[in-house]
Amino acid sequence: MVNAQSKLEIAAPAKAVWLTVKDFSGICKILPMFDMLECNGNTPGSIRKLASADGVLIERLESLDNSARVLCYSIIEPTTPMNGYLGKIDVRDLGARRCEVTWSSTFEAIGLPGDQVIALVEGIYATGLANLAKLHS
């Protein structure tokens, strides 16, 4: 198993940023390179189907902790070079209307060297975090 992670400090209150992050059906606001095909809710067990240039990705919301501001999800049908993906987004309050968002995951890289898959995943996270910051600027 390998780990991928990206962090960004955002000049916005953690509560406001969390409202965006916890919306499982709203991921395309953060990652506009995906199109939402379907999402059946915003509670643990909910499934979303996303389309990209590489195909369809099916994800499940595993847990949502509003008090800790942590969302965990898994990829249950990947079109990417990984297996056993478990992702986590966590929003930490830094005070003074600032927060730090950490997007991380663990997975098994398949078909490509682990460092290449990690770079790909961390690039997606960095793009998503930058878009999240723009949404709250």
C-alpha positions as CSV (number, residue, x, y, z in Angstrom):
1,M,0.0,0.0,0.0
2,V,1.1,3.5,-0.8
3,N,0.1,6.9,0.6
4,A,-0.8,10.1,-1.2
5,Q,-1.4,13.5,0.4
6,S,-1.8,17.1,-0.4
7,K,-2.5,20.0,2.1
8,L,-3.5,23.6,1.6
9,E,-4.2,26.4,4.0
10,I,-7.3,28.3,3.0
11,A,-8.2,31.9,4.0
12,A,-11.8,31.0,5.0
13,P,-13.5,29.7,8.1
14,A,-13.3,25.9,8.6
15,K,-17.1,25.7,9.0
16,A,-17.7,27.3,5.6
17,V,-15.1,25.1,3.9
18,W,-16.5,22.0,5.6
19,L,-20.0,22.7,4.2
20,T,-18.5,22.4,0.7
21,V,-16.3,19.4,1.4
22,K,-19.1,17.3,3.1
23,D,-21.4,17.6,0.1
24,F,-20.6,14.2,-1.4
25,S,-22.8,15.1,-4.4
26,G,-21.0,18.4,-5.0
27,I,-17.5,17.0,-5.8
28,C,-17.6,18.5,-9.3
29,K,-17.4,22.0,-7.8
30,I,-14.0,21.0,-6.4
31,L,-12.9,18.7,-9.3
32,P,-14.5,20.2,-12.5
33,M,-12.7,17.7,-14.6
34,F,-15.3,15.1,-13.6
35,D,-19.0,15.1,-14.5
36,M,-21.5,13.8,-12.0
37,L,-23.5,10.9,-13.6
38,E,-25.4,9.9,-10.5
39,C,-25.3,10.3,-6.7
40,N,-27.8,8.8,-4.4
41,G,-27.2,10.9,-1.2
42,N,-24.9,12.5,1.2
43,T,-24.9,9.9,4.0
44,P,-22.5,7.0,4.7
45,G,-23.2,4.3,2.1
46,S,-24.1,6.8,-0.6
47,I,-22.7,6.0,-4.1
48,R,-21.6,8.5,-6.7
49,K,-20.7,7.8,-10.3
50,L,-18.3,10.3,-11.9
51,A,-17.3,10.5,-15.6
52,S,-13.9,11.7,-16.8
53,A,-11.9,11.4,-20.0
54,D,-10.6,8.1,-18.6
55,G,-14.0,6.5,-18.0
56,V,-16.4,6.1,-15.1
57,L,-15.4,6.1,-11.4
58,I,-17.7,4.8,-8.7
59,E,-17.2,5.9,-5.2
60,R,-18.8,5.2,-1.8
61,L,-19.1,7.6,1.1
62,E,-17.7,5.6,4.0
63,S,-18.0,8.0,6.9
64,L,-18.8,11.6,7.6
65,D,-17.8,13.1,11.0
66,N,-19.2,16.7,11.3
67,S,-17.7,17.4,14.6
68,A,-14.1,16.4,13.5
69,R,-14.8,17.7,9.9
70,V,-13.6,14.4,8.3
71,L,-15.0,12.7,5.2
72,C,-13.8,9.2,4.2
73,Y,-14.7,7.6,0.9
74,S,-13.6,4.6,-1.2
75,I,-13.3,3.9,-4.9
76,I,-15.3,0.8,-5.5
77,E,-14.9,0.6,-9.3
78,P,-11.8,2.4,-10.4
79,T,-10.7,3.2,-13.9
80,T,-7.4,4.3,-12.5
81,P,-4.2,2.3,-11.8
82,M,-5.0,1.5,-8.2
83,N,-6.8,-1.0,-6.0
84,G,-8.2,-0.7,-2.5
85,Y,-8.4,3.1,-2.6
86,L,-9.5,4.8,0.7
87,G,-9.5,8.6,0.6
88,K,-9.9,11.1,3.4
89,I,-10.5,14.8,3.4
90,D,-10.1,16.7,6.7
91,V,-10.7,20.3,7.5
92,R,-8.8,21.7,10.5
93,D,-9.7,25.1,12.0
94,L,-6.7,27.3,12.4
95,G,-8.6,30.3,13.9
96,A,-8.7,33.8,12.5
97,R,-10.9,32.7,9.6
98,R,-8.3,30.2,8.3
99,C,-8.3,26.5,7.9
100,E,-6.1,23.7,6.6
101,V,-7.5,21.1,4.4
102,T,-5.7,17.8,4.0
103,W,-6.7,15.3,1.3
104,S,-5.0,11.9,1.6
105,S,-5.4,8.3,0.6
106,T,-4.0,4.8,0.8
107,F,-4.1,2.4,-2.1
108,E,-2.2,-0.3,-4.0
109,A,-0.7,0.9,-7.2
110,I,-1.2,-1.5,-10.1
111,G,0.1,-1.4,-13.6
112,L,2.4,1.6,-13.0
113,P,5.2,2.3,-10.5
114,G,3.8,3.6,-7.1
115,D,5.6,6.9,-7.4
116,Q,3.9,7.7,-10.7
117,V,0.4,6.8,-9.3
118,I,1.1,8.9,-6.2
119,A,2.1,11.9,-8.4
120,L,-1.1,11.5,-10.4
121,V,-3.3,11.3,-7.3
122,E,-1.5,14.2,-5.5
123,G,-1.9,16.3,-8.7
124,I,-5.7,15.7,-8.6
125,Y,-5.8,16.6,-4.9
126,A,-3.7,19.8,-5.4
127,T,-6.1,20.9,-8.2
128,G,-9.1,20.2,-6.0
129,L,-7.7,22.0,-3.0
130,A,-6.9,25.1,-5.2
131,N,-10.4,25.0,-6.6
132,L,-11.8,24.7,-3.0
133,A,-9.8,27.8,-2.0
134,K,-11.1,29.7,-5.0
135,L,-14.7,28.8,-4.1
136,H,-14.1,30.4,-0.6
137,S,-12.1,33.5,-1.7
